[in-house]
């Protein structure tokens, strides 16, 4: 078979079509892992994905958050931590040094009543040029005609995720019971916003895929019931996905953390044809999910990041359990199931990447 471009390889891989080899999707890394690896052999300032020759992607990132942002300000300092108002209007507690190494603790949320919603709506107006990349007009021809990497549009923050970030989980769940009409009103506003702010990119760029985010679950189950999702969020989600399909986008990926037992089918029904990152600690197993969905859903991720901190024998065993089978079936991009943590050595990660590449070259020989 002829060698494909990275762009061709990604789309064919996700659509269960023949490929020269599996698309080797780049991983994400915790900042603390990068700092460690720079002491263990990674050249300083080097992107690990570029260093290891992974298949890179080209992202069109549109600002779908509040604009203008809330003014960030520290309201309390507590030893190693600070409490501040963040750019989304949330009150958070986070580490003073290296805040990206850990999730913040959310203390308060910007939307607690209808008046708060009316105020935050002013920060979610779609027709603002600053929402789009500063080089958007210059790069349109590149994205449409000469780019050899898959071109992705990040449609971050679907309905549950956005309201979760406005109200907190408890506030949102209480509103769904106490004032469902208000929740419907907020969802309708967000649907108009998402469709309007996405129209420019969907109509002007030949996209290979759209990447959406809706973190709906935790380790053992979903954060809300499927019934509540269907009541408030399913139809708006389906309509937004339909707009993407009408634009001719072949791959529509849902990035959703946690246990997928209840929601993988729901997102498939809404029109998504791929899911990531398939977190193993939350009970997701690639082999079982492939048996359940066949070629209806493609997967990205699914390699347990915790195993990377073990020995090379454990890494080898898990690569061989998953990757030959998944790669030969298609509809799969090997990937760590979330950001690589700091307890993973550079040597172990290098071993994992080199082994993954070796299997990708001829997965049939490892079955």
HUPEVEN-V593502 format. One line per field, one symbol per residue. ss: DSSP state (a for helix, b for strand, c for the rest). psi: psi as a letter, one per 20 degrees, with the letter a starting at -180 (. if undefined). burial: # if it has 9 or more other ideal C-beta (glycine too) atoms within 8 Angstrom, else .. A space follows every 50 residues. Layout:
BEGIN
ss = ???
psi = ???
burial = ???
END
This chain:
BEGIN
ss = cccccaaaaaaaaaccccccccccbcccbcaaaaaaaaaacccccccaaa acccbcbbbbbcccccccccccbbbbbbccbbbbbcccccbbbbbcccaa acccbbbbcccccaaaaaaaacccccccaaaccccaaaaaaaaaaacccb bbbbbcccaaaaaaaaaaaaaaaaaaaacaaaaaaaaaaaaaaaaaaaaa aaaaccccbbbbbcccbccccbcccaaaaaaacaaaaaaaaaaaaacccc bbbbbccccccccaaaaaaacccbbbcccaaacccaaaaaaaaaaacbbb ccbcaaaaaccaaaaaaaaaaaaaaaaaaccbbccbcccbcccccaaaaa aaaaaaaaaaacaaaac
psi = qqpqrhggggggghjkrqqhrqpnpqrqqqhhgghghiijipppjpphhh gjkrorqopoopojaqoqrqppqpiqpndirqprpaijjqpqprqgplhi iqqrpphqqioirhhgghghhhjlphmohihqqhjghhiggghhhipiqp pqpomqmagggghgigiqgggghghhghmhhgghggggghgggggghigg ghhipnqhqpoqpmoirbgiaqhrqhghghghigghgghghhhgghijph popooprapjghighghghiiqjqqrjmphijjppgghhhhgicjhpqqp bjpohhhhibrhghggghghhgggghhhhakpoqqqjapprijpqhgggg ggghgghghhhmhhij.
burial = ...#.##.#######...#..######.##########.#.#.....### #..#####.#.#.#.##.##..........######.########...#. #..#.#..###....##..#..##.#....##...#..##.##...#.## #####.###########...###.##...#.#################.. ##..#.############...###.#.#######.##########.#.#. ##########.###.###.###########.###.##.##..#...#### #####.###....###.###.#####################.#.#.### ###.###.##..#..#.
END
